[in-house]
Amino acid sequence: MTGTYSKNSDVVFRRIADEYLLIPVRQRAVDLKSIYTLNDAAAFIWELIDGKRTVSQMTDRLAKEFEVEAPQAGSDVAGLLSHLEALGFIMPT
């Protein structure tokens, strides 16, 4: 797990009250049907995506921050990255 990912600049991340939102902006308009809510762990992972950190580094940070075993953290990171990539919110760098 050495790959890195970058965020799509057409996706906006916002924290509103106690919710974390990913909002795709298409042609200068927000697609209200495509707003995604993230839990705390997913929001933490989103903030780690910077085109420099490897998947392994993100996994280590998640495991430490949320006090979970490395295999569980790895599964969570891989699952979220796969989903975000399928949505076009991130891309491998």
For each residue, the residues with C-beta under 8 A, 3 or more apart:
1: 54 55 56 59 74 78
2: 54 55 56
3: 54 55 92 93
4: 51 52 53 54 55 92 93
5: 49 51 55 81 84 85 90 91 92 93
6: 49 50 51 90 91 93
7: 11 46 49 50 51 89 90
8: 11 24 88 89 90 91
9:
10: 24 25 26
11: 7 8 22 23 24 25 89
12: 22 23 24 25
13: 20 21 22 23 43 46 47
14: 20 21 23
15: 19 20 21 43
16: 19 21
17:
18:
19: 15 16 37
20: 13 14 15 37 38 39 40 42 43 46
21: 13 14 15 16 35 36 37 38
22: 11 12 13 35 36 38 46 89
23: 11 12 13 14 30 34 35 36
24: 8 10 11 12 30 31 34 35 87 88 89
25: 10 11 12 28 29 30 31
26: 10 29 30 31
27:
28: 25
29: 25 26
30: 23 24 25 26 35
31: 24 25 26 34 35
32: 35
33:
34: 23 24 31
35: 21 22 23 24 30 31 32
36: 21 22 23 87
37: 19 20 21
38: 20 21 22 42 43 46
39: 20 42 43
40: 20 43 44 66
41: 44 45 62 66 76
42: 20 38 39 45 46 80
43: 13 15 20 38 39 40 46 47
44: 40 41 47 48 61 62 65 66
45: 41 42 48 49 58 62 76 77 80 81
46: 7 13 20 22 38 42 43 49 84
47: 13 43 44
48: 44 45 53 57 58 61 62
49: 5 6 7 45 46 53 58 81 90
50: 6 7 53
51: 4 5 6 7 93
52: 4
53: 4 48 49 50 57 58 61
54: 1 2 3 4 57 58
55: 1 2 3 4 5 58 59 77 78 81
56: 1 2 59 60
57: 48 53 54 60 61
58: 45 48 49 53 54 55 61 62 77
59: 1 55 56 62 63 70 73 74 77
60: 56 57 63 64 70 73
61: 44 48 53 57 58 64 65
62: 41 44 45 48 58 59 65 66 68 73 76 77
63: 59 60 66 67 68 69 70 72 73
64: 60 61 67
65: 44 61 62
66: 40 41 44 62 63 73
67: 63 64
68: 62 63 72 73 76
69: 63 72 73
70: 59 60 63 73 74
71: 74 75
72: 63 68 69 75 76
73: 59 60 62 63 66 68 69 70 76 77
74: 1 59 70 71 77 78
75: 71 72 78 79
76: 41 45 62 68 72 73 79 80
77: 45 55 58 59 62 73 74 80 81
78: 1 55 74 75 81 82
79: 75 76 82 83
80: 42 45 76 77 83 84
81: 5 45 49 55 77 78 84 85 90
82: 78 79 85 86
83: 79 80 86 87
84: 5 46 80 81 87 89 90
85: 5 81 82 88 89 90 91 92
86: 82 83
87: 24 36 83 84
88: 8 24 85 91
89: 7 8 11 22 24 84 85
90: 5 6 7 8 49 81 84 85
91: 5 6 8 85 88
92: 3 4 5 85
93: 3 4 5 6 51
